[in-house]
């Protein structure tokens, strides 16, 4: 009888975890579709659930923030509801306390500022709009690897204190593997962001951001400053009469490569 009770308890716990993961993912899916994006059929994997979103780059930045935050927000909402209902009951409801814990843990973990977590996507977009996408790609990858090692260290501590509990260790190994192999995905994200800026519903509303650059700035360094939610205009030597628009820069790079300085572009093209 005790064995049956134990097995039943494990099944209930597994059901709550799966339901929490499904809730998290469906919150993302609802937000994506509500904002006008597209999403493929979600799939489960050992540490969660994955759904590939499409056309997010054509959405406004605030819409993408809502999409990224929707999953953790849903988990926190369930956690608050479960804990509140349990607390106001006379005797407490253990399974509601457990449900609150799993949803809080899932929401908190997904806010980790490392890709591919929701917190990492929020961080990538926020910083990318301030220092440029390509510069942010390097930063977010290094940050993700550093965080993965922190999780691995905490995972070993967890195993020592709570034998057979390897959740943090698995999370750290997962983050390390993903961040070690993010380069192609992040490079593709840069090009998708440029295509998205020229979409019909964004091109007329995106603000222009002016960035002063010395004339001897290397082309590759200027390219790194291009953001996803601004049209960048470079002011060569800080002069408004010497403009270099991002599309001119990109066209030059496709034809001539990334060697040279921005002064060579201004002498070849007119802004």
N, C-alpha and C positions, 0 to 999 in steps of 0.2 A: 504493500500500500504506500509506504514512504517513497519507494522508487517511482511509482506512478505519479505521486504528487510532485516529485522533483521534475520528472519529464514534462508534466503538464505546465509546471512553472516555467521551464525553459521554452516551451512552445508559445506560451503567452508572451514572454519577453521577446522572442523572435518575431512574433506577430506585431508587437508594438514598434519594434525597430523598423521592420519593413514598412509598416503603415506610416511611420514618421518620415522615412526616406521618400516614400511615394508622395506624401503630402508636400514635402519640400520641392520635389521635381514638378509636380502638377501646378504648384504655385508659380514656378518659372514659366511653365507652358502657357498657363492662363494669361500671365503678364505679357509674354511675347506676342501671343495672338491678339490680345486686346490692343497692344500698341501698334499692330500692323506688321509684325515680323512673321517668319515662317519657322516651323519646327518639325523635325523628323520624329519617327516613333522612338520613344525612350527605351533604353535597355539597362538591365541590372548588371552590376559587376560587384565583386566581393566587398568593396568599401562603399558602395552606394549605387547611384543610378545616373546614367548619362543620357542627355537628349541634345542632339545637334541642332543649333539654331541657325537660321539663314536670314540674310538681309538686315541684320542688326546695324550694320554700318550705314544704312540709309535712314535710320531713326535719329532723332535728336538726342543729345547727350543725356538730358534729364530722363528721357524714356528708357535709355539703357541702364541708368542708375536704378530706376524703379524695377526693371527686369532682374538685375543682379541681386537687389535687396529683397525681392519677393519671397524667395525660398527661406532664408533665415527669418524673415518677418513672420511667415506662416508658422514656423516651428516655435518661435517665441510666443506667438499668440496662443498656441495650443498649450505650451508649457505654463503660461500664466493662468489660463482657464483651468487646467488640470489641478494645479497647485491651489488655486483659490477655492475650487469646489471641495477639494480634500480638506482644506483648513477650516472651512465653515461648517463641515459636518461634525457631528458630536464625537465620533470615534475615529475619524480619519479613514481614508480609502487608500490602502497601500498601492494598488495597481495604478491609481491616478498619480500618486507621488512618483512612481516609477516612470510613467508616461511623461510627466513633467520633466524629470531628469534627462531622459533620452532626447526629448525635443530641445531642451536647453543646450545639451552637449552638442547635438547636431548643428543647431543654429550657430553656436559659438565657434565650433570647428570650421564651419563654412565661411566665417568672417576672417579666418586667417589670411593675412595679406600676402599670400603666395598663390601663384597659378598652379592648377586650374580652379582653385576655390573661388567662391563669389567675392570674398574680400580681396583676393588677388586681382580679379577683373576690375573691381572698383578702384583699387590702387593704380592699376595699369592705365586706366582711362584718365584718372585725376592727374597723375603725374605726367602722363603723355601729353596732355594739353598744356602743360606748363614748361616742360623742358624738351619736348619732341618725342615722337614715338620710338625712333631707333635708339636714342639714348636711354629711354625708359626700358626698352627691351633688355638691354644689358643689365640695368639696375634690378629689374624685377626677377630676372633669372638668378642673379647672385643672391638676392634676398630670399628667394624660394629655396635655394640650396642651403643657405645658412639656417633657415627655419626648419628644413628637413632634418639637419643634423641635431638641432635642438630637440626635436620630437624623438629622434632615435635615442639620444641620451636619456630623456625623460622616460622613454619606453623601457630601457634597461632598469631604471629605478622602479618603474611600475611592476616589472616582472619580479624584481626582488621582494617588493612589498606585497604584491598580489600575484602569486604564482598562477600561470596559465592565462593571465590577462595580457595580451600582446597588442591591444588596440593602438596605443601610441606608437609602438615599434612599427607596426604595419603602416600606420599613417605616415610616419617619417620616411620609411622606405619607398612608399608610393610617391610622396612629394619629391624625393630625391630623383627617382627614376623619371618622373614627368618633367622636372626642371632641367635635367641633363639632356633632354631631347626636345626642347621647346623651340630651338632656333628656327627650323623651317616654318613652324606654325606662326611664330611671331613676325617673321619676314612677310608671310602671306597676309597677316593682319594689317601690316603697313600698306600694302597695295590695295587691300579691300577698303581700307579707310579712305584712300585717295579716290577710289571709284565712288564710294558712298557720298563724298563731299559734292560730287557733280550730279547726284541724283536730283530729280525735278523738285522733290519736296524739301530739299535742304540748300541747294545752291543759292537761292535768293535770300535765305535767312541767316546763313553763317556769318559771323562777324569777321572782320579783318584784323589781324594782329600784326603790328609793325615791330620788327626786330632790327636794331642797328648792328651792322657788321663791318669790321675793318676790311679794306679792299684785298688784303692778303690772306683772308680766311680761306682755308681749304674747302673745296667743293663738298667733300664728304662730311665735313663738320657742319656746313650749312644744311645739307640734306638731313642730317640728324635732328635739326631743329623743327622740322615740319610736324605739325600736330594733326590730330584727327578731327577736331571740331572748330578749327579756325582756318581761314585762308591766310597764309603767311606771306607778308610782303617784307623783304629785306631792304633796309636803308643802308646803302653802301657808304661807309664812312659817316653814317648818321645823317646823310643828306637826302631830303625828300625828292630832290630832282634826279637822284640816281637810285631808281627803284629796281629791284629784282624780285619778280613774283615767283611763287613756288612752282607754278606750272612751267614757266620758262626754265627754271632750274632743272625740273624733272625732264623736260624735253632735251635739254643739253646733255644730261647724264645718259639718257638712252642713246644718243647719237655719238657722244665723245667719251663716255666713261666718267669716273669720279676723280680723276687726277687733275691737278691744276688748282687755280684759285677763282674766287667769284669775280675778280676783275676781268678774267679771260671771258667769262660769260657775258658781262656787260659790254665788252668790246665786240662780241659776236652777234648778240641779239639786242634788240631794243625792248625795254620792259613794256 
